[in-house]
Amino acid sequence: MTILFTVYVALSFYCLAGVLMEHFATFAGWPLLGTAEFVKVRTVQGLGSLYVYVMPKVLLALPRFCVAEVKRL
């Protein structure tokens, strides 16, 4: 249980750091892009966010979902 909790906390901090980095570092440069570059850059950054931020958030949600399903049964 302690290892699972440690992994959960580590993923939580990882996701928080990812959101802060994206907000302060990535979004700040968007006004400097033209229309054509904006679409290309946003597409690449969106895919990066999927793997770096969304996947860990899904992993964080799984234990809650599993516990809720076990309690329901």
N, CA, C, O and CB atoms as a CASP TS submission, in Angstrom:
PFRMAT TS
TARGET T0000
AUTHOR 0000-0000-0000
METHOD Language model
MODEL 1
PARENT N/A
ATOM      1  N   MET     1       0.822  -1.201   0.000  1.00  0.00           N
ATOM      2  CA  MET     1       0.000   0.000   0.000  1.00  0.00           C
ATOM      3  C   MET     1       0.860   1.256   0.000  1.00  0.00           C
ATOM      4  O   MET     1       0.507   2.244  -0.645  1.00  0.00           O
ATOM      5  CB  MET     1      -0.932   0.003   1.204  1.00  0.00           C
ATOM      6  N   THR     2       1.963   1.235   0.700  1.00  0.00           N
ATOM      7  CA  THR     2       2.832   2.407   0.772  1.00  0.00           C
ATOM      8  C   THR     2       3.465   2.709  -0.581  1.00  0.00           C
ATOM      9  O   THR     2       3.598   3.873  -0.958  1.00  0.00           O
ATOM     10  CB  THR     2       3.922   2.197   1.824  1.00  0.00           C
ATOM     11  N   ILE     3       3.849   1.681  -1.304  1.00  0.00           N
ATOM     12  CA  ILE     3       4.449   1.891  -2.625  1.00  0.00           C
ATOM     13  C   ILE     3       3.416   2.475  -3.583  1.00  0.00           C
ATOM     14  O   ILE     3       3.724   3.386  -4.351  1.00  0.00           O
ATOM     15  CB  ILE     3       5.017   0.564  -3.187  1.00  0.00           C
ATOM     16  N   LEU     4       2.210   1.959  -3.539  1.00  0.00           N
ATOM     17  CA  LEU     4       1.146   2.482  -4.392  1.00  0.00           C
ATOM     18  C   LEU     4       0.856   3.950  -4.078  1.00  0.00           C
ATOM     19  O   LEU     4       0.667   4.760  -4.986  1.00  0.00           O
ATOM     20  CB  LEU     4      -0.127   1.648  -4.225  1.00  0.00           C
ATOM     21  N   PHE     5       0.822   4.282  -2.803  1.00  0.00           N
ATOM     22  CA  PHE     5       0.595   5.667  -2.399  1.00  0.00           C
ATOM     23  C   PHE     5       1.736   6.561  -2.876  1.00  0.00           C
ATOM     24  O   PHE     5       1.497   7.674  -3.343  1.00  0.00           O
ATOM     25  CB  PHE     5       0.445   5.764  -0.873  1.00  0.00           C
ATOM     26  N   THR     6       2.964   6.085  -2.762  1.00  0.00           N
ATOM     27  CA  THR     6       4.129   6.851  -3.199  1.00  0.00           C
ATOM     28  C   THR     6       4.065   7.110  -4.708  1.00  0.00           C
ATOM     29  O   THR     6       4.346   8.220  -5.161  1.00  0.00           O
ATOM     30  CB  THR     6       5.434   6.105  -2.835  1.00  0.00           C
ATOM     31  N   VAL     7       3.703   6.102  -5.473  1.00  0.00           N
ATOM     32  CA  VAL     7       3.576   6.270  -6.922  1.00  0.00           C
ATOM     33  C   VAL     7       2.458   7.257  -7.239  1.00  0.00           C
ATOM     34  O   VAL     7       2.601   8.101  -8.123  1.00  0.00           O
ATOM     35  CB  VAL     7       3.306   4.911  -7.612  1.00  0.00           C
ATOM     36  N   TYR     8       1.361   7.151  -6.526  1.00  0.00           N
ATOM     37  CA  TYR     8       0.229   8.061  -6.731  1.00  0.00           C
ATOM     38  C   TYR     8       0.642   9.514  -6.468  1.00  0.00           C
ATOM     39  O   TYR     8       0.325  10.406  -7.255  1.00  0.00           O
ATOM     40  CB  TYR     8      -0.950   7.668  -5.813  1.00  0.00           C
ATOM     41  N   VAL     9       1.339   9.740  -5.374  1.00  0.00           N
ATOM     42  CA  VAL     9       1.784  11.096  -5.032  1.00  0.00           C
ATOM     43  C   VAL     9       2.790  11.608  -6.065  1.00  0.00           C
ATOM     44  O   VAL     9       2.735  12.770  -6.467  1.00  0.00           O
ATOM     45  CB  VAL     9       2.413  11.120  -3.618  1.00  0.00           C
ATOM     46  N   ALA    10       3.701  10.742  -6.488  1.00  0.00           N
ATOM     47  CA  ALA    10       4.690  11.156  -7.487  1.00  0.00           C
ATOM     48  C   ALA    10       4.012  11.541  -8.799  1.00  0.00           C
ATOM     49  O   ALA    10       4.363  12.556  -9.401  1.00  0.00           O
ATOM     50  CB  ALA    10       5.711  10.031  -7.730  1.00  0.00           C
ATOM     51  N   LEU    11       3.044  10.741  -9.246  1.00  0.00           N
ATOM     52  CA  LEU    11       2.320  11.081 -10.464  1.00  0.00           C
ATOM     53  C   LEU    11       1.518  12.374 -10.300  1.00  0.00           C
ATOM     54  O   LEU    11       1.398  13.150 -11.248  1.00  0.00           O
ATOM     55  CB  LEU    11       1.393   9.938 -10.857  1.00  0.00           C
ATOM     56  N   SER    12       0.978  12.606  -9.123  1.00  0.00           N
ATOM     57  CA  SER    12       0.226  13.837  -8.878  1.00  0.00           C
ATOM     58  C   SER    12       1.122  15.061  -9.024  1.00  0.00           C
ATOM     59  O   SER    12       0.753  16.037  -9.677  1.00  0.00           O
ATOM     60  CB  SER    12      -0.406  13.811  -7.481  1.00  0.00           C
ATOM     61  N   PHE    13       2.299  15.000  -8.412  1.00  0.00           N
ATOM     62  CA  PHE    13       3.230  16.122  -8.530  1.00  0.00           C
ATOM     63  C   PHE    13       3.736  16.277  -9.955  1.00  0.00           C
ATOM     64  O   PHE    13       3.936  17.396 -10.428  1.00  0.00           O
ATOM     65  CB  PHE    13       4.406  15.937  -7.580  1.00  0.00           C
ATOM     66  N   TYR    14       3.944  15.159 -10.641  1.00  0.00           N
ATOM     67  CA  TYR    14       4.375  15.201 -12.033  1.00  0.00           C
ATOM     68  C   TYR    14       3.341  15.922 -12.892  1.00  0.00           C
ATOM     69  O   TYR    14       3.693  16.758 -13.724  1.00  0.00           O
ATOM     70  CB  TYR    14       4.615  13.781 -12.567  1.00  0.00           C
ATOM     71  N   CYS    15       2.072  15.599 -12.690  1.00  0.00           N
ATOM     72  CA  CYS    15       1.002  16.242 -13.461  1.00  0.00           C
ATOM     73  C   CYS    15       0.897  17.727 -13.127  1.00  0.00           C
ATOM     74  O   CYS    15       0.692  18.548 -14.021  1.00  0.00           O
ATOM     75  CB  CYS    15      -0.341  15.549 -13.193  1.00  0.00           C
ATOM     76  N   LEU    16       1.032  18.074 -11.868  1.00  0.00           N
ATOM     77  CA  LEU    16       1.001  19.486 -11.482  1.00  0.00           C
ATOM     78  C   LEU    16       2.136  20.249 -12.147  1.00  0.00           C
ATOM     79  O   LEU    16       1.929  21.344 -12.670  1.00  0.00           O
ATOM     80  CB  LEU    16       1.089  19.633  -9.957  1.00  0.00           C
ATOM     81  N   ALA    17       3.328  19.679 -12.128  1.00  0.00           N
ATOM     82  CA  ALA    17       4.474  20.336 -12.762  1.00  0.00           C
ATOM     83  C   ALA    17       4.255  20.478 -14.267  1.00  0.00           C
ATOM     84  O   ALA    17       4.634  21.489 -14.858  1.00  0.00           O
ATOM     85  CB  ALA    17       5.767  19.546 -12.488  1.00  0.00           C
ATOM     86  N   GLY    18       3.643  19.466 -14.887  1.00  0.00           N
ATOM     87  CA  GLY    18       3.368  19.541 -16.320  1.00  0.00           C
ATOM     88  C   GLY    18       2.399  20.657 -16.665  1.00  0.00           C
ATOM     89  O   GLY    18       2.590  21.374 -17.648  1.00  0.00           O
ATOM     90  N   VAL    19       1.364  20.802 -15.860  1.00  0.00           N
ATOM     91  CA  VAL    19       0.385  21.865 -16.101  1.00  0.00           C
ATOM     92  C   VAL    19       1.032  23.233 -15.932  1.00  0.00           C
ATOM     93  O   VAL    19       0.809  24.127 -16.748  1.00  0.00           O
ATOM     94  CB  VAL    19      -0.818  21.724 -15.150  1.00  0.00           C
ATOM     95  N   LEU    20       1.821  23.403 -14.893  1.00  0.00           N
ATOM     96  CA  LEU    20       2.478  24.692 -14.665  1.00  0.00           C
ATOM     97  C   LEU    20       3.465  25.013 -15.779  1.00  0.00           C
ATOM     98  O   LEU    20       3.540  26.154 -16.234  1.00  0.00           O
ATOM     99  CB  LEU    20       3.195  24.693 -13.314  1.00  0.00           C
ATOM    100  N   MET    21       4.228  24.006 -16.222  1.00  0.00           N
ATOM    101  CA  MET    21       5.191  24.234 -17.291  1.00  0.00           C
ATOM    102  C   MET    21       4.473  24.623 -18.576  1.00  0.00           C
ATOM    103  O   MET    21       4.891  25.544 -19.277  1.00  0.00           O
ATOM    104  CB  MET    21       6.054  22.986 -17.517  1.00  0.00           C
ATOM    105  N   GLU    22       3.390  23.913 -18.877  1.00  0.00           N
ATOM    106  CA  GLU    22       2.665  24.231 -20.102  1.00  0.00           C
ATOM    107  C   GLU    22       2.068  25.634 -20.034  1.00  0.00           C
ATOM    108  O   GLU    22       2.090  26.366 -21.023  1.00  0.00           O
ATOM    109  CB  GLU    22       1.562  23.199 -20.351  1.00  0.00           C
ATOM    110  N   HIS    23       1.543  26.006 -18.888  1.00  0.00           N
ATOM    111  CA  HIS    23       0.924  27.321 -18.752  1.00  0.00           C
ATOM    112  C   HIS    23       1.948  28.446 -18.876  1.00  0.00           C
ATOM    113  O   HIS    23       1.739  29.400 -19.625  1.00  0.00           O
ATOM    114  CB  HIS    23       0.202  27.424 -17.417  1.00  0.00           C
ATOM    115  N   PHE    24       3.054  28.333 -18.142  1.00  0.00           N
ATOM    116  CA  PHE    24       4.012  29.441 -18.100  1.00  0.00           C
ATOM    117  C   PHE    24       5.014  29.429 -19.246  1.00  0.00           C
ATOM    118  O   PHE    24       5.445  30.494 -19.686  1.00  0.00           O
ATOM    119  CB  PHE    24       4.753  29.412 -16.801  1.00  0.00           C
ATOM    120  N   ALA    25       5.395  28.267 -19.738  1.00  0.00           N
ATOM    121  CA  ALA    25       6.428  28.206 -20.778  1.00  0.00           C
ATOM    122  C   ALA    25       5.832  28.095 -22.181  1.00  0.00           C
ATOM    123  O   ALA    25       6.268  28.789 -23.099  1.00  0.00           O
ATOM    124  CB  ALA    25       7.353  27.025 -20.522  1.00  0.00           C
ATOM    125  N   THR    26       4.860  27.242 -22.343  1.00  0.00           N
ATOM    126  CA  THR    26       4.341  26.966 -23.681  1.00  0.00           C
ATOM    127  C   THR    26       3.367  28.034 -24.150  1.00  0.00           C
ATOM    128  O   THR    26       3.534  28.595 -25.233  1.00  0.00           O
ATOM    129  CB  THR    26       3.665  25.614 -23.709  1.00  0.00           C
ATOM    130  N   PHE    27       2.363  28.316 -23.352  1.00  0.00           N
ATOM    131  CA  PHE    27       1.337  29.267 -23.773  1.00  0.00           C
ATOM    132  C   PHE    27       1.892  30.678 -23.956  1.00  0.00           C
ATOM    133  O   PHE    27       1.337  31.465 -24.723  1.00  0.00           O
ATOM    134  CB  PHE    27       0.209  29.289 -22.763  1.00  0.00           C
ATOM    135  N   ALA    28       2.960  31.000 -23.272  1.00  0.00           N
ATOM    136  CA  ALA    28       3.515  32.352 -23.360  1.00  0.00           C
ATOM    137  C   ALA    28       4.028  32.683 -24.757  1.00  0.00           C
ATOM    138  O   ALA    28       4.029  33.849 -25.151  1.00  0.00           O
ATOM    139  CB  ALA    28       4.638  32.516 -22.358  1.00  0.00           C
ATOM    140  N   GLY    29       4.459  31.683 -25.505  1.00  0.00           N
ATOM    141  CA  GLY    29       5.001  31.935 -26.835  1.00  0.00           C
ATOM    142  C   GLY    29       3.970  31.964 -27.944  1.00  0.00           C
ATOM    143  O   GLY    29       4.295  32.345 -29.069  1.00  0.00           O
ATOM    144  N   TRP    30       2.750  31.577 -27.665  1.00  0.00           N
ATOM    145  CA  TRP    30       1.733  31.505 -28.709  1.00  0.00           C
ATOM    146  C   TRP    30       1.424  32.843 -29.382  1.00  0.00           C
ATOM    147  O   TRP    30       1.211  32.852 -30.595  1.00  0.00           O
ATOM    148  CB  TRP    30       0.479  30.951 -28.132  1.00  0.00           C
ATOM    149  N   PRO    31       1.386  33.975 -28.671  1.00  0.00           N
ATOM    150  CA  PRO    31       1.089  35.244 -29.359  1.00  0.00           C
ATOM    151  C   PRO    31       2.140  35.628 -30.400  1.00  0.00           C
ATOM    152  O   PRO    31       1.870  36.450 -31.276  1.00  0.00           O
ATOM    153  CB  PRO    31       0.968  36.358 -28.343  1.00  0.00           C
ATOM    154  N   LEU    32       3.327  35.045 -30.312  1.00  0.00           N
ATOM    155  CA  LEU    32       4.392  35.369 -31.252  1.00  0.00           C
ATOM    156  C   LEU    32       4.272  34.597 -32.563  1.00  0.00           C
ATOM    157  O   LEU    32       5.000  34.881 -33.514  1.00  0.00           O
ATOM    158  CB  LEU    32       5.732  35.092 -30.619  1.00  0.00           C
ATOM    159  N   LEU    33       3.369  33.630 -32.623  1.00  0.00           N
ATOM    160  CA  LEU    33       3.219  32.787 -33.811  1.00  0.00           C
ATOM    161  C   LEU    33       2.211  33.382 -34.782  1.00  0.00           C
ATOM    162  O   LEU    33       1.254  34.051 -34.391  1.00  0.00           O
ATOM    163  CB  LEU    33       2.791  31.374 -33.415  1.00  0.00           C
ATOM    164  N   GLY    34       2.456  33.117 -36.053  1.00  0.00           N
ATOM    165  CA  GLY    34       1.474  33.481 -37.072  1.00  0.00           C
ATOM    166  C   GLY    34       0.383  32.420 -37.123  1.00  0.00           C
ATOM    167  O   GLY    34       0.439  31.421 -36.407  1.00  0.00           O
ATOM    168  N   THR    35      -0.609  32.650 -37.978  1.00  0.00           N
ATOM    169  CA  THR    35      -1.741  31.725 -38.064  1.00  0.00           C
ATOM    170  C   THR    35      -1.313  30.340 -38.514  1.00  0.00           C
ATOM    171  O   THR    35      -1.722  29.346 -37.913  1.00  0.00           O
ATOM    172  CB  THR    35      -2.788  32.266 -39.013  1.00  0.00           C
ATOM    173  N   ALA    36      -0.508  30.253 -39.544  1.00  0.00           N
ATOM    174  CA  ALA    36      -0.076  28.946 -40.065  1.00  0.00           C
ATOM    175  C   ALA    36       0.799  28.215 -39.049  1.00  0.00           C
ATOM    176  O   ALA    36       0.634  27.012 -38.846  1.00  0.00           O
ATOM    177  CB  ALA    36       0.692  29.122 -41.393  1.00  0.00           C
ATOM    178  N   GLU    37       1.720  28.921 -38.415  1.00  0.00           N
ATOM    179  CA  GLU    37       2.592  28.281 -37.426  1.00  0.00           C
ATOM    180  C   GLU    37       1.815  27.848 -36.196  1.00  0.00           C
ATOM    181  O   GLU    37       2.121  26.818 -35.595  1.00  0.00           O
ATOM    182  CB  GLU    37       3.717  29.226 -37.019  1.00  0.00           C
ATOM    183  N   PHE    38       0.816  28.626 -35.820  1.00  0.00           N
ATOM    184  CA  PHE    38       0.043  28.315 -34.622  1.00  0.00           C
ATOM    185  C   PHE    38      -0.612  26.936 -34.727  1.00  0.00           C
ATOM    186  O   PHE    38      -0.571  26.149 -33.781  1.00  0.00           O
ATOM    187  CB  PHE    38      -1.025  29.388 -34.387  1.00  0.00           C
ATOM    188  N   VAL    39      -1.205  26.654 -35.865  1.00  0.00           N
ATOM    189  CA  VAL    39      -1.879  25.366 -36.056  1.00  0.00           C
ATOM    190  C   VAL    39      -0.872  24.225 -35.954  1.00  0.00           C
ATOM    191  O   VAL    39      -1.139  23.223 -35.291  1.00  0.00           O
ATOM    192  CB  VAL    39      -2.602  25.323 -37.424  1.00  0.00           C
ATOM    193  N   LYS    40       0.276  24.366 -36.600  1.00  0.00           N
ATOM    194  CA  LYS    40       1.293  23.307 -36.564  1.00  0.00           C
ATOM    195  C   LYS    40       1.846  23.117 -35.156  1.00  0.00           C
ATOM    196  O   LYS    40       1.967  21.989 -34.679  1.00  0.00           O
ATOM    197  CB  LYS    40       2.437  23.630 -37.535  1.00  0.00           C
ATOM    198  N   VAL    41       2.180  24.217 -34.494  1.00  0.00           N
ATOM    199  CA  VAL    41       2.756  24.134 -33.150  1.00  0.00           C
ATOM    200  C   VAL    41       1.739  23.563 -32.169  1.00  0.00           C
ATOM    201  O   VAL    41       2.092  22.730 -31.335  1.00  0.00           O
ATOM    202  CB  VAL    41       3.234  25.522 -32.676  1.00  0.00           C
ATOM    203  N   ARG    42       0.508  23.987 -32.251  1.00  0.00           N
ATOM    204  CA  ARG    42      -0.526  23.495 -31.327  1.00  0.00           C
ATOM    205  C   ARG    42      -0.771  22.003 -31.520  1.00  0.00           C
ATOM    206  O   ARG    42      -0.998  21.284 -30.547  1.00  0.00           O
ATOM    207  CB  ARG    42      -1.840  24.270 -31.527  1.00  0.00           C
ATOM    208  N   THR    43      -0.728  21.533 -32.757  1.00  0.00           N
ATOM    209  CA  THR    43      -0.912  20.109 -33.021  1.00  0.00           C
ATOM    210  C   THR    43       0.205  19.293 -32.372  1.00  0.00           C
ATOM    211  O   THR    43      -0.062  18.281 -31.723  1.00  0.00           O
ATOM    212  CB  THR    43      -0.956  19.845 -34.534  1.00  0.00           C
ATOM    213  N   VAL    44       1.428  19.720 -32.543  1.00  0.00           N
ATOM    214  CA  VAL    44       2.566  18.997 -31.955  1.00  0.00           C
ATOM    215  C   VAL    44       2.509  19.070 -30.431  1.00  0.00           C
ATOM    216  O   VAL    44       2.718  18.062 -29.756  1.00  0.00           O
ATOM    217  CB  VAL    44       3.910  19.577 -32.470  1.00  0.00           C
ATOM    218  N   GLN    45       2.230  20.244 -29.889  1.00  0.00           N
ATOM    219  CA  GLN    45       2.162  20.383 -28.435  1.00  0.00           C
ATOM    220  C   GLN    45       0.988  19.613 -27.856  1.00  0.00           C
ATOM    221  O   GLN    45       1.076  19.095 -26.743  1.00  0.00           O
ATOM    222  CB  GLN    45       2.058  21.851 -28.048  1.00  0.00           C
ATOM    223  N   GLY    46      -0.097  19.532 -28.587  1.00  0.00           N
ATOM    224  CA  GLY    46      -1.252  18.777 -28.112  1.00  0.00           C
ATOM    225  C   GLY    46      -0.946  17.299 -27.979  1.00  0.00           C
ATOM    226  O   GLY    46      -1.342  16.666 -27.001  1.00  0.00           O
ATOM    227  N   LEU    47      -0.241  16.744 -28.961  1.00  0.00           N
ATOM    228  CA  LEU    47       0.156  15.340 -28.876  1.00  0.00           C
ATOM    229  C   LEU    47       1.148  15.126 -27.735  1.00  0.00           C
ATOM    230  O   LEU    47       1.094  14.110 -27.042  1.00  0.00           O
ATOM    231  CB  LEU    47       0.768  14.873 -30.205  1.00  0.00           C
ATOM    232  N   GLY    48       2.043  16.075 -27.544  1.00  0.00           N
ATOM    233  CA  GLY    48       2.985  15.977 -26.428  1.00  0.00           C
ATOM    234  C   GLY    48       2.266  15.995 -25.093  1.00  0.00           C
ATOM    235  O   GLY    48       2.614  15.244 -24.181  1.00  0.00           O
ATOM    236  N   SER    49       1.263  16.851 -24.978  1.00  0.00           N
ATOM    237  CA  SER    49       0.486  16.916 -23.746  1.00  0.00           C
ATOM    238  C   SER    49      -0.265  15.621 -23.489  1.00  0.00           C
ATOM    239  O   SER    49      -0.438  15.213 -22.341  1.00  0.00           O
ATOM    240  CB  SER    49      -0.489  18.076 -23.800  1.00  0.00           C
ATOM    241  N   LEU    50      -0.708  14.977 -24.554  1.00  0.00           N
ATOM    242  CA  LEU    50      -1.413  13.709 -24.396  1.00  0.00           C
ATOM    243  C   LEU    50      -0.529  12.686 -23.696  1.00  0.00           C
ATOM    244  O   LEU    50      -0.962  12.038 -22.744  1.00  0.00           O
ATOM    245  CB  LEU    50      -1.870  13.173 -25.758  1.00  0.00           C
ATOM    246  N   TYR    51       0.685  12.540 -24.154  1.00  0.00           N
ATOM    247  CA  TYR    51       1.568  11.519 -23.592  1.00  0.00           C
ATOM    248  C   TYR    51       2.194  11.942 -22.266  1.00  0.00           C
ATOM    249  O   TYR    51       2.412  11.110 -21.385  1.00  0.00           O
ATOM    250  CB  TYR    51       2.659  11.189 -24.580  1.00  0.00           C
ATOM    251  N   VAL    52       2.477  13.213 -22.129  1.00  0.00           N
ATOM    252  CA  VAL    52       3.178  13.670 -20.929  1.00  0.00           C
ATOM    253  C   VAL    52       2.224  13.983 -19.779  1.00  0.00           C
ATOM    254  O   VAL    52       2.595  13.821 -18.617  1.00  0.00           O
ATOM    255  CB  VAL    52       4.005  14.897 -21.250  1.00  0.00           C
ATOM    256  N   TYR    53       1.010  14.425 -20.077  1.00  0.00           N
ATOM    257  CA  TYR    53       0.105  14.863 -19.018  1.00  0.00           C
ATOM    258  C   TYR    53      -1.161  14.010 -18.911  1.00  0.00           C
ATOM    259  O   TYR    53      -1.535  13.603 -17.811  1.00  0.00           O
ATOM    260  CB  TYR    53      -0.279  16.296 -19.248  1.00  0.00           C
ATOM    261  N   VAL    54      -1.809  13.740 -20.013  1.00  0.00           N
ATOM    262  CA  VAL    54      -3.108  13.054 -19.960  1.00  0.00           C
ATOM    263  C   VAL    54      -2.955  11.605 -19.528  1.00  0.00           C
ATOM    264  O   VAL    54      -3.727  11.127 -18.697  1.00  0.00           O
ATOM    265  CB  VAL    54      -3.801  13.116 -21.324  1.00  0.00           C
ATOM    266  N   MET    55      -1.977  10.899 -20.073  1.00  0.00           N
ATOM    267  CA  MET    55      -1.794   9.484 -19.705  1.00  0.00           C
ATOM    268  C   MET    55      -1.543   9.310 -18.201  1.00  0.00           C
ATOM    269  O   MET    55      -2.173   8.450 -17.585  1.00  0.00           O
ATOM    270  CB  MET    55      -0.623   8.881 -20.498  1.00  0.00           C
ATOM    271  N   PRO    56      -0.643  10.098 -17.587  1.00  0.00           N
ATOM    272  CA  PRO    56      -0.492   9.966 -16.129  1.00  0.00           C
ATOM    273  C   PRO    56      -1.768  10.305 -15.366  1.00  0.00           C
ATOM    274  O   PRO    56      -2.047   9.688 -14.338  1.00  0.00           O
ATOM    275  CB  PRO    56       0.630  10.858 -15.646  1.00  0.00           C
ATOM    276  N   LYS    57      -2.550  11.276 -15.847  1.00  0.00           N
ATOM    277  CA  LYS    57      -3.811  11.599 -15.173  1.00  0.00           C
ATOM    278  C   LYS    57      -4.795  10.429 -15.258  1.00  0.00           C
ATOM    279  O   LYS    57      -5.537  10.172 -14.310  1.00  0.00           O
ATOM    280  CB  LYS    57      -4.439  12.863 -15.788  1.00  0.00           C
ATOM    281  N   VAL    58      -4.802   9.739 -16.366  1.00  0.00           N
ATOM    282  CA  VAL    58      -5.653   8.555 -16.494  1.00  0.00           C
ATOM    283  C   VAL    58      -5.207   7.492 -15.502  1.00  0.00           C
ATOM    284  O   VAL    58      -6.038   6.850 -14.859  1.00  0.00           O
ATOM    285  CB  VAL    58      -5.614   7.998 -17.938  1.00  0.00           C
ATOM    286  N   LEU    59      -3.899   7.304 -15.375  1.00  0.00           N
ATOM    287  CA  LEU    59      -3.382   6.339 -14.396  1.00  0.00           C
ATOM    288  C   LEU    59      -3.782   6.719 -12.977  1.00  0.00           C
ATOM    289  O   LEU    59      -4.039   5.845 -12.149  1.00  0.00           O
ATOM    290  CB  LEU    59      -1.858   6.242 -14.498  1.00  0.00           C
ATOM    291  N   LEU    60      -3.836   8.014 -12.692  1.00  0.00           N
ATOM    292  CA  LEU    60      -4.257   8.453 -11.366  1.00  0.00           C
ATOM    293  C   LEU    60      -5.741   8.176 -11.128  1.00  0.00           C
ATOM    294  O   LEU    60      -6.152   7.933  -9.993  1.00  0.00           O
ATOM    295  CB  LEU    60      -3.969   9.940 -11.189  1.00  0.00           C
ATOM    296  N   ALA    61      -6.528   8.212 -12.171  1.00  0.00           N
ATOM    297  CA  ALA    61      -7.963   7.998 -12.020  1.00  0.00           C
ATOM    298  C   ALA    61      -8.322   6.517 -11.880  1.00  0.00           C
ATOM    299  O   ALA    61      -9.365   6.191 -11.313  1.00  0.00           O
ATOM    300  CB  ALA    61      -8.697   8.590 -13.204  1.00  0.00           C
ATOM    301  N   LEU    62      -7.484   5.627 -12.380  1.00  0.00           N
ATOM    302  CA  LEU    62      -7.797   4.200 -12.343  1.00  0.00           C
ATOM    303  C   LEU    62      -8.017   3.648 -10.938  1.00  0.00           C
ATOM    304  O   LEU    62      -8.996   2.932 -10.730  1.00  0.00           O
ATOM    305  CB  LEU    62      -6.701   3.437 -12.999  1.00  0.00           C
ATOM    306  N   PRO    63      -7.152   3.945  -9.961  1.00  0.00           N
ATOM    307  CA  PRO    63      -7.406   3.396  -8.620  1.00  0.00           C
ATOM    308  C   PRO    63      -8.746   3.848  -8.040  1.00  0.00           C
ATOM    309  O   PRO    63      -9.424   3.059  -7.382  1.00  0.00           O
ATOM    310  CB  PRO    63      -6.288   3.800  -7.677  1.00  0.00           C
ATOM    311  N   ARG    64      -9.129   5.074  -8.268  1.00  0.00           N
ATOM    312  CA  ARG    64     -10.425   5.562  -7.770  1.00  0.00           C
ATOM    313  C   ARG    64     -11.569   4.809  -8.429  1.00  0.00           C
ATOM    314  O   ARG    64     -12.538   4.434  -7.769  1.00  0.00           O
ATOM    315  CB  ARG    64     -10.573   7.077  -8.026  1.00  0.00           C
ATOM    316  N   PHE    65     -11.453   4.590  -9.727  1.00  0.00           N
ATOM    317  CA  PHE    65     -12.492   3.882 -10.458  1.00  0.00           C
ATOM    318  C   PHE    65     -12.587   2.432  -9.981  1.00  0.00           C
ATOM    319  O   PHE    65     -13.683   1.909  -9.779  1.00  0.00           O
ATOM    320  CB  PHE    65     -12.217   3.934 -11.970  1.00  0.00           C
ATOM    321  N   CYS    66     -11.436   1.790  -9.804  1.00  0.00           N
ATOM    322  CA  CYS    66     -11.418   0.395  -9.363  1.00  0.00           C
ATOM    323  C   CYS    66     -12.012   0.248  -7.970  1.00  0.00           C
ATOM    324  O   CYS    66     -12.767  -0.690  -7.717  1.00  0.00           O
ATOM    325  CB  CYS    66      -9.993  -0.152  -9.381  1.00  0.00           C
ATOM    326  N   VAL    67     -11.684   1.157  -7.071  1.00  0.00           N
ATOM    327  CA  VAL    67     -12.230   1.099  -5.711  1.00  0.00           C
ATOM    328  C   VAL    67     -13.728   1.302  -5.733  1.00  0.00           C
ATOM    329  O   VAL    67     -14.459   0.614  -5.022  1.00  0.00           O
ATOM    330  CB  VAL    67     -11.571   2.150  -4.812  1.00  0.00           C
ATOM    331  N   ALA    68     -14.194   2.237  -6.539  1.00  0.00           N
ATOM    332  CA  ALA    68     -15.624   2.492  -6.641  1.00  0.00           C
ATOM    333  C   ALA    68     -16.351   1.264  -7.186  1.00  0.00           C
ATOM    334  O   ALA    68     -17.449   0.953  -6.725  1.00  0.00           O
ATOM    335  CB  ALA    68     -15.889   3.712  -7.535  1.00  0.00           C
ATOM    336  N   GLU    69     -15.773   0.568  -8.146  1.00  0.00           N
ATOM    337  CA  GLU    69     -16.391  -0.623  -8.719  1.00  0.00           C
ATOM    338  C   GLU    69     -16.422  -1.766  -7.702  1.00  0.00           C
ATOM    339  O   GLU    69     -17.408  -2.499  -7.621  1.00  0.00           O
ATOM    340  CB  GLU    69     -15.638  -1.058  -9.986  1.00  0.00           C
ATOM    341  N   VAL    70     -15.355  -1.917  -6.937  1.00  0.00           N
ATOM    342  CA  VAL    70     -15.313  -2.989  -5.924  1.00  0.00           C
ATOM    343  C   VAL    70     -16.351  -2.729  -4.837  1.00  0.00           C
ATOM    344  O   VAL    70     -17.028  -3.654  -4.389  1.00  0.00           O
ATOM    345  CB  VAL    70     -13.896  -3.101  -5.295  1.00  0.00           C
ATOM    346  N   LYS    71     -16.476  -1.473  -4.413  1.00  0.00           N
ATOM    347  CA  LYS    71     -17.469  -1.135  -3.375  1.00  0.00           C
ATOM    348  C   LYS    71     -18.874  -1.345  -3.894  1.00  0.00           C
ATOM    349  O   LYS    71     -19.766  -1.730  -3.138  1.00  0.00           O
ATOM    350  CB  LYS    71     -17.298   0.320  -2.902  1.00  0.00           C
ATOM    351  N   ARG    72     -19.083  -1.096  -5.178  1.00  0.00           N
ATOM    352  CA  ARG    72     -20.416  -1.251  -5.755  1.00  0.00           C
ATOM    353  C   ARG    72     -20.822  -2.718  -5.802  1.00  0.00           C
ATOM    354  O   ARG    72     -22.000  -3.042  -5.655  1.00  0.00           O
ATOM    355  CB  ARG    72     -20.464  -0.646  -7.162  1.00  0.00           C
ATOM    356  N   LEU    73     -19.857  -3.604  -6.005  1.00  0.00           N
ATOM    357  CA  LEU    73     -20.171  -5.040  -6.064  1.00  0.00           C
ATOM    358  C   LEU    73     -20.415  -5.540  -4.684  1.00  0.00           C
ATOM    359  O   LEU    73     -20.697  -6.724  -4.498  1.00  0.00           O
ATOM    360  CB  LEU    73     -19.044  -5.846  -6.731  1.00  0.00           C
TER
END
